[in-house]
Amino acid sequence: MSDQPYVFQATCSAPVNIAWGKRDTSLILPTNSSLSVTLSQDHLRSLTSAAYITRKQLGTFPPDRLWLNGEEEEVKEGGRTARCLAEMRRLREQVEAANPSLQKIASYPIHIASENNFPTAAGLASSASGLSALVATLASLYALQDHGVSTSELSRIARQGSGSACRSMFGGYVAWEMGSQADGSDSVAVEVAPASHWPDLHALILVVSDKKKGTPSTAGMQRTVATSALLEHRIRDVVPARMERITRAIHARDFDAFARETMADSNQFHAVCLDTEPPIFYLNDVSRAVIQLVTELNRASVAAGKGCVAAYTYDAGPNAVLYVQEKDVAHVLDVVLRYFPQSAESFPDPFQLGVDPAGGKGALPEGFNEAVIPRHELGAVARVIHTMVGDGPRTLDSSTEGLLDGEGMPKRVKQ
Amino acid sequence: MSDQPYVFQATCSAPVNIAWGKRDTSLILPTNSSLSVTLSQDHLRSLTSAAYITRKQLGTFPPDRLWLNGEEEEVKEGGRTARCLAEMRRLREQVEAANPSLQKIASYPIHIASENNFPTAAGLASSASGLSALVATLASLYALQDHGVSTSELSRIARQGSGSACRSMFGGYVAWEMGSQADGSDSVAVEVAPASHWPDLHALILVVSDKKKGTPSTAGMQRTVATSALLEHRIRDVVPARMERITRAIHARDFDAFARETMADSNQFHAVCLDTEPPIFYLNDVSRAVIQLVTELNRASVAAGKGCVAAYTYDAGPNAVLYVQEKDVAHVLDVVLRYFPQSAESFPDPFQLGVDPAGGKGALPEGFNEAVIPRHELGAVARVIHTMVGDGPRTLDSSTEGLLDGEGMPKRVKQ
């Protein structure tokens, strides 16, 4: 026996998700239901390795350690990582108690390394995929699912790390029921439909810079939201029925209904942001131009006897997410890039559709009003990320994809 | 006797007005009440002369003629000028019938010349002041008020030319009650308080260009508004109580309450515009920056134990109207011009306050966050018009201010 620590490592990736309805909780108001689409990890993902470390001599108690994108961060007591770790340890302890033959590893120190493959500038909340990957990785490390722990239970724990992370524990189309228990124990995400139910839903993320925004004095959203007469009406009278309609549209793969409800929900979310005191603005002139472009694309399509070809949705920022069916995605991309041109670098064309980053190579639809917005300069939309609906967390091979080395230390550290 | 026509001319000016609540009728939905402030004709006005023409031989029937800003326009049958003319002639006929000694002039052809002293680019609806000036001028020409016709009755006629014109028939603070009669006969404006009740209310109009807007395909506002769940709630549950609170604030000269209600109403109006399908955007990034600047000015003032120093309101466009009390106007202007600099031409300083058009000569208030928005370039706000609350239509001396010559023809014609 050597003095070397024994390192056992597990590695998982987890996806980002795009939500409806639930966004209002960023305004600290509960809604009854929310929906989300999980996006493919082929393009956007958090990758996490976790290892527990056994030493011959455990006289010292080394702490848990965490590296995010190559930089060590403190695992703060009461913080979201520590909360999830504690919950996962508790589950492992239960499993160990019920299975006396199992190794007692719940108390061993843990090293965690996590990386996102998308830049912060993409405006995508990394906490959903990051906390989801953490929980999936610890579940794998602790072999919890082999011992009967459900994805639903893991989703409940991920939620305690970051609300939206509970949704990234599932692939496809996901609902988050808020539950009725004061302790949130029945507030979990459930699958509405797997990605395979409606697999041809693509997403175009238009990353919009907001240089002109300055640093507004945020006067506390909770307080300002208390001033919106419309918000309460939305939450109580509008959102629940809309979530039901979107669920029905997903079940029926009815893109036209899906698109209309998605856009209406996005518009109304930003409307109530404007109706607060002082008003909250997330959309800027480029966001507005994207909306006008999608409106015109849909108007032309509806005039031609077809339904909507694209749907926009905006979270708490100027970036657009456009949903498009696979059959329309090359055409819609070509028009989007015509008005918001990209370089080969800012639009890498991961699906190899052969769409020119400068756009405008195809014909515009019949009756399309070319003057709907001006053609913007390179950079007005900083990048276009093309992805699609995808599956839930993936367990990967630590020997090839693991982020920790044989000592339990991160392989890549920021200099 | 010569063959020369006899020309009798009257000349009036009328003001523009800025409204709350009533803006929603641009979305073709009636509200119970709306309020407005009439702005001073010293800075913004429509000037109108009208003449009736008597000829020895009336064998030919010369038509009514109209010149707007020096260009002749047809007096279209059923158009708003023709409607107002017909109503005013009807009143004159009644007066003539009741007073047999009066000259029978109601049937004589009329020549009208009208000019606005503000450019279309100012984004101010010229129809309110224009139709109000037309009605005031015809009332003067026909001596109707000498024969007991009330301003209220004239306001009812101006409304038939242009809804908002009924408000410009009064100075100061005005309410427009929608009335309950199907024919609109009880839909008239009434004075809430004269300008002299609260005479130190200044208005800064920030004219914002919207070059990037393109030509969106307006899909018919009526139809789109039918899709907003929030609009109905606003109209029914929010606006009536707010109009009462603004009226109370005007009566009490309570600027802080006035400002808060004004800004909340503007925000909510634009919120419901966004909540339509497809969404309607009037505010752009510059409008948004002005809102953030006013929010910060007020935050600093409230933090210093004082109330709001400025209130913004936006109609169906990106231009801001800021209300400021006289005591604060030099200070607020200095900060506004610091962030949205002007030239001597685009900010002529009509009150001779000595404020530098480039702004920023005075100190910022204690605790003001300088980074709230970036300092914009010259031209982001195209011009700043400084005016204040003012009186209703004025009857002027046609011999010095009349727009028609001795032949009843316009003195100034566009070449």
Interface residues (C-beta under 8 A of the other chain):
Chain A: K212 K213 G214 T215 P216 S217 A219 T227 A229 L230 H233 R234 D237 V238 R260 M263 A264 N267 Q268 H270 A271 V272 L274 D275 T276 E277 P278 P279 F281 N284 D285 R288 A289 I291 Q292 T295 E296 R299 N369 A371 V372 I373 P374
Chain B: K212 K213 G214 T215 P216 S217 A219 T227 A229 L230 H233 R234 D237 V238 R260 M263 A264 N267 Q268 H270 A271 V272 L274 D275 T276 E277 P278 P279 F281 N284 D285 R288 A289 I291 Q292 T295 E296 R299 N369 A371 V372 I373 P374
